[in-house]
Amino acid sequence: MQLAPRALSSTDVEAIRQTIALANHIVDNMRGDLFGRVFTADLQFVITTDGGDQVLTLDEFHQQLRQLPTDYPRPDHHTQDLVLFENADGSVRARSRYLAVRPDATVTSGDCLDILVCTEEGWRLRYRRLVKRIPQPEGGPYPASLSDDWWPATI
């Protein structure tokens, strides 16, 4: 799929930024009760690991959070370098970098590849893929093709 950047309104851009930022706060604080503020009901949350993709639905992702003990040492997630591309159907692909500061003060980082849709309630994440870059996976970097759809048609 070839994407061409289009001009989203400044209101949409800010709403998308807020949605992505709020998603990190909600997850880091284990506030599954607020998932509807940032995720669609048909969310696909994909975690790319050395063993392959772990694909979670919204309910499965929420269940994983609920199963963690309340004193579970949670990392702090941060996103930066956000780039947006509007698709012909009105959805938006967002590419950003994530940094996760772990409780032991080590850091991991990677690419956050999102698809957002504008609903009656506002912008929501329908798809999120996390692809770790550092520390590098044991088998070497993941194939660049994982993020092909998150590049503009021409750079």
Secondary structure, DSSP 8 states (H G I E B T S, - for coil): --B------HHHHHHHHHHHHHHHHHHHTT-GGGGGGTEEEEEEEEEEETTEEEEEEHHHHHHHHHHS-TT----EEEEEEEEEEE-TTS-EEEEEEEEEE-TTS-EEEEEEEEEEEEETTEEEEEEEEEEEEES--TT-S--GGGGGGGSBS--
